[in-house]
Amino acid sequence: MTVITVIPAYGRDYKSAAAAKKDWLAGKDFIICDISSQWDGKPVNQEQVVGQSIMVRYSKLTKIARLQ
């Protein structure tokens, strides 16, 4: 299983992993932040990544948590 790291899109940031997960489940966009991926820098949401392990960086990119 591949792991994809994402960051919040459109200037959003989160103080908690729960807040990030809430927006992920709501279908909001995040940006792929993975230089090994051909989609690095592209927007993505929950509907577009089925069967992938998703990690999110939040709190000014200093913390990381699993979204799915």
C-alpha positions as CSV (number, residue, x, y, z in Angstrom):
1,M,0.0,0.0,0.0
2,T,1.3,3.4,-0.9
3,V,1.4,6.3,1.6
4,I,0.6,9.7,0.3
5,T,1.3,12.8,2.3
6,V,-1.0,15.8,1.9
7,I,-1.1,19.4,3.2
8,P,-4.2,21.6,3.5
9,A,-5.0,23.6,0.4
10,Y,-6.0,27.3,-0.1
11,G,-4.1,28.6,3.0
12,R,-6.0,26.4,5.5
13,D,-4.2,25.1,8.6
14,Y,-5.4,23.0,11.5
15,K,-4.6,23.0,15.2
16,S,-5.6,19.4,15.6
17,A,-5.6,16.1,13.7
18,A,-9.4,15.8,14.4
19,A,-10.1,19.1,12.5
20,A,-8.0,18.0,9.5
21,K,-9.8,14.6,9.4
22,K,-13.2,16.3,9.6
23,D,-12.4,18.4,6.5
24,W,-10.9,15.4,4.7
25,L,-14.1,13.4,5.3
26,A,-16.1,16.5,4.2
27,G,-14.4,16.3,0.8
28,K,-12.3,19.4,1.0
29,D,-9.2,19.7,-1.1
30,F,-5.6,19.0,0.1
31,I,-2.4,19.3,-1.9
32,I,-0.2,16.2,-2.5
33,C,3.2,16.9,-0.9
34,D,5.3,13.9,-2.0
35,I,8.2,14.4,-4.3
36,S,8.2,10.7,-5.2
37,S,4.7,11.0,-6.6
38,Q,4.0,12.2,-10.1
39,W,1.1,14.2,-8.7
40,D,3.2,16.2,-6.3
41,G,1.7,19.7,-5.9
42,K,-1.7,18.7,-7.3
43,P,-5.0,19.1,-5.4
44,V,-6.7,15.9,-4.1
45,N,-9.7,15.0,-2.0
46,Q,-11.0,11.8,-0.3
47,E,-13.1,10.7,-3.4
48,Q,-10.0,10.6,-5.6
49,V,-7.8,8.3,-3.4
50,V,-9.4,5.0,-2.8
51,G,-7.3,2.3,-1.2
52,Q,-4.4,4.6,-0.3
53,S,-3.0,5.4,3.0
54,I,-3.1,9.2,3.5
55,M,-1.0,11.2,6.0
56,V,-1.7,14.9,6.6
57,R,0.8,17.6,7.8
58,Y,-0.8,20.3,9.9
59,S,-0.1,22.9,12.6
60,K,2.2,24.9,10.3
61,L,3.5,21.6,8.9
62,T,5.1,20.6,12.2
63,K,2.8,17.6,13.0
64,I,1.6,14.6,11.0
65,A,-1.4,12.3,11.4
66,R,-3.1,9.5,9.4
67,L,-6.3,10.5,7.7
68,Q,-7.1,7.1,6.1
